C-alpha cells in the first residue's frame, strides 16, 4: 500500500460508534446545516417501509434529519404506497421535472433526487436492507458534521451473502467490488486503495459538490462520485465509516455482469486525469453485453447496459429555478 494511502486510511477512517445523536445535533446547529436522506427504490415492498420507519422514528423526529425522501423508479409493486405510509415523501423518478427525458437506473434516481430535496448534506441509503440500523445514517453524517472540509463519506461493512453466512458472521458479498472495482483502483488509482468499499450504496455528499458532478444513470454512480470528488478536491476531502454488518438482497451473476460493465464504462471515461469526464450523450445511452444462457432460445441474449451520464444538476434551468424558489 502506498504510504499516502495508508496515511489517509489511518486519519480518515472512522466507526459509526464514534458518534452520538446528541453530538451530531450540536455539530449540526453549529454548522447551520440541513440534512436530507434519500432512499432510491424499485420493487422493494418487502423492505422499504422498515427502512423508512427506522429513520423516521429515530432521526427525523429527533431533528437530525430534515427530509426523508424515497425516489421510486417505476415500481410495479406497493413500494411507493408503503414508503409514504411509513413517513417518507415519495417521488416517482420519471415525474421529477429536470427538463430531460427520464432514463431507468439507480444513478438517475439519485441525480433526480437533487431536484426535489434541499438539504446541505444528502445521505443515500438503499431500500433493500435487511440487517442494518439507524447508525448507518449517523455514521455517514459524523465526519461531515464534525469537519466542514469533508465533502464525501463512504460507508463500509461486512456484507452478508446468505443466511448461512449471516449466522456465521462471514462476509461474502461485494462481488463486483472485489472482482472489478478494486482491481481497477489498484491498477489505475493506487492512491485510493485504502477505500474499503468504493461501490457502497450508503454514502453522503455535500450538495455544493453533488450539484457540480456528472451522474452515471446506472450503477456506476458511486464509483463516479468517488473518482470525481478526488479528482476535484483530493483524497483528503473523502472519509469512510465502518457501519458494521449489512444484510440485503443479492443479484444473480448475469445481472452482476451488467453492473460490472457499467463500472468498467464509468472508469474508462475517467482514466485521463488531465481532464474531467465528459457526459455521454443520449444517442449513446446504452451499450450491449452478450451473455450465454442455455435456457434462452439461440443460447445468446443481449443485455442493455446504461452508460449515459447526466450533466451536473447546477447546469440545468430546472435545478437553478428550484434553488431560487
N, C-alpha and C positions, 0 to 999 in steps of 0.2 A: 504494500500500500504506500502511495506517495506520502511524504511527510506532511504536505499541506492537507491531504485528505484526512490523515489521521488527526491532525490538529483540529480540523473542522469537526470531525466526529466527536472529539473529546469536549469541545466547547459549545456545540450546537445540538447535542442530543440530550433529550430530557425524558422524563416519565410523567404520565398523567397524574400520578400520585404526588407530584411536586406541587400541585395547585389545589387550593380550596376555593369554593364558590365565593366565600367572603373576600378572600384575597383578590379574586378576579373582578368582583363587583367594585371594590375600591379602586383598582387599577383602571377599570373602565370609566368610572367617574372622573378620575384624574386625567385620563387621556381624552375624555369627551367623545368617545367612540360609540357607534351603534353597531349592532351585530345582526346579521341575517343568517339563518340556517336554511339551506336548500337541499331538498331530497328529490333527486330525479327518479322517476318510477315508470315502469311499463309492465303491466300484468303482474303486480306484486300484492294482490289482495290478501295473500296468506300472511304477510308480514308488515305491510306498510302502516297499518293502524297502531301496531305495537311500537314501532319506531317513533311515530308522531306523538303518541301518548306519553312515552317516557320523556321526550324532550320538552313537550308542552308542560307537563306537570312539574318537572323538576327545574327547568331552566327558563321557560317563558314566564311562568307565574312568579318565579324568583327574581325576575328582572334582568337576568344576564343576557337572554336572547330577546331581541326586539321584534323580529319577524321569523315566522316558521312557514316556509313555502314548499309545496310539492309541485313539481313540474311533471305533468302526466303526458307521456309520449304515446298517444294512440292506444291506450289500454283497451282491451275488449272485455275485461272483467270489471269488478267493482272497486278497483283501485282508487279512483277519484272520489267516489262517494264515501268510502271507508276513511280515506285520509281527511276529508272535510269533516266527517263526523267525529274524528279524533282530535280536531282542533287546528288543522293546518289550513292555510289559504291555498287553494288549489287552482292552478292554471293549466289549461291544455297547451302543450308546447306549440302546436300548429296555430293556435289562436293568439299568440303573443305578437303584437304589432311591432315588427322590426323593419318593415319596408322591403323585406326579402322573402321569397317563397320558402316555406318550411321544407326541411330535409329531415329524414329519420336519423337517429343516432343519439348516444349519450352526450357527446360534446355539444351537439346542437341544443339539447335541453339545458345544459349548464350555461351556454352562451346566452340563450334567450332569458334565463333567469335574471341576468343583469338588468334587463329591461323592465322587470316587474318587482324588483327589490330595491332597497335604498340604503342598506347597511354599509358602514365604512369598512367592515370586515365581513366577508362572506365565507361561511364554512359549508362544505359539501359532505353529505352523509348518504351512503347507499340505502336503498329501500328494502333490500333482501336480507337484512341482518337477522340472525337467529341467536347468536351469542355475542353480547356487547353490553355497553352501559352508557349512561349519560356522561361518564368520564371521557368518552370519545370526543364529545364537543368541548368540554372544559380543557381537556388536554391540548386540543388544537388551538384554542384561544389563548392559552397560557403564555407562550412565547411572544405572541403579538401584543397582548395587553401589557406585558411587563417590559417590552422593549420595542419602541416605535421604529427601530431600524429593521426589524423583522418584517419581511414582505410576504413570505410564503412559508407555510408549515405543512410538512408531510407526516401523516401517521404511519406507524408500522406496528405489526402484531404477529402473533403466531396464527397462521391461517389454517383452520382445521378442515381437512378434506372430506371426512365422512364421520359417521357416528362412532365407529371403532377407534378412529384416530382421536376423536374428541375425548373419549373415555380414557384413552392412554396419554392424552396431552401431547400427542405427536403432531408437529406442524408438517403438513403435506401439501398445502395449497400454494398458490402463486406460481403456477407452471409457466405462464407466459413471462413473468418477471425473471425467473431463473434461466429459462431457455432462450429468451430473446432480449429483453431489456438489459439484464445485467451483462451479458456478453457484449452488447453494443456499447454500454458505458465503459467497460474495461478496455475495449479496442479504440474508441473514439473520444471519450470524455473521462479519462482516468482520474481526473481531479474529483469526480463525483462518485467514486466507488464507495465512499462511506455512507451513501444514501441507501438505506436498507430496502425500502420498497418504493421504487420510483413510480410504480403504477397504482399505488394505493388509492382506493376510491374515497377515503376520508382525508380531506385536506382543507386548508383555509388560505385565503389570499386577501390582500387589501384591495378594495375596489379601485383605488387610484392606480394600481398596477393592472388588475384584470381588464379594465376597460381599454388598455393600450395594447393588449395582446391579441394575436390571431388565435382562434379556437378551431382545431380539427373537429369535424362534426361527429366523429365516431369515438372509438376507444383510444385514439391517440392523444386525447385532450390532456390527460395527466402528465404524459411524457413531454408533450409540447410545452406546457406551462412551466415545468421544471427547467427544461433546457433554455427556454426564452427568458426566464427570470434570471438565471445565472449569466446568460449572455449579456443582458442589460445591466445587471446590478452586482454581479459577482456572487460567489457561493456564500459569502457572509450574510447575504440577505435571506438565506434559507435556514430553517431549523427543522428538526424531526422529533417526534414524540412517540414513546412507547405506550401503546394503548392496551397492551395485554394480549388477550385472546379474542379472535374474531371467527364467528361461525356464519356461514351464508350459503346460498345455493351455488352450484357449480355448473359450468357448461361442458358439453362433450368435446372431444378432441377436434372434430371438424369445425365446430364453432370457434374453438380457440385458434384454429388455423386462420380464420378470417381476422380475428383480433390481432394475431401476430403480424399479419400482413399490414394491418393498419399501423401498428407500431413501427414496422420497418419503413413504411412510406413516410411517416412523420419524421423519423430520424434522418432519412436520406435527404429530406429538404433542409435539414439543419446542420449538415456536415461541413458546409462552407462557413466558417466562423467570421469571415470578413464582411458578411452582410446578413441582415435579418432575413428570416424565411419569408418568401412571397406566398400569399394565399393562392390556392389552386382555384381556378375559375370553375363555374358551374358546368361549363362544357366538358370538363374533365372531372366530374364529381364522383365517378365510380371507376374502379378497376375490376378485373375479374380474376378469381382464384379457381383453378380447376382441381377438383378433388375426385379421387377414385372411390366408388361406392358400389359394391357388387349387387346391392339391392335397388340400384337406380337403373332404369332402362337405358341400355347403351353403356352402362358402368361409369360414365363420367358425368359430373354435373358442374356447372359454372356457378360460383357464388359471387354475388356482388360485394365489393369491398369499398366502403365510403372513404374517399381520400380528399374530399373538399375541405377547405378551411374557411371559416368565417372571418371577415375583416374585423379589426378592432372595433368594439362597440362605439367608442367615442367618435369614430369617423362617420357614423350614420345619423341622419337628421332625427330619426325616431328616438334614438337614445338621448341625444342632446336636448330634445324637446322635453323628455321626461325629467331630465336633471333640472330644467328651469321651471317645472311645474310647482 
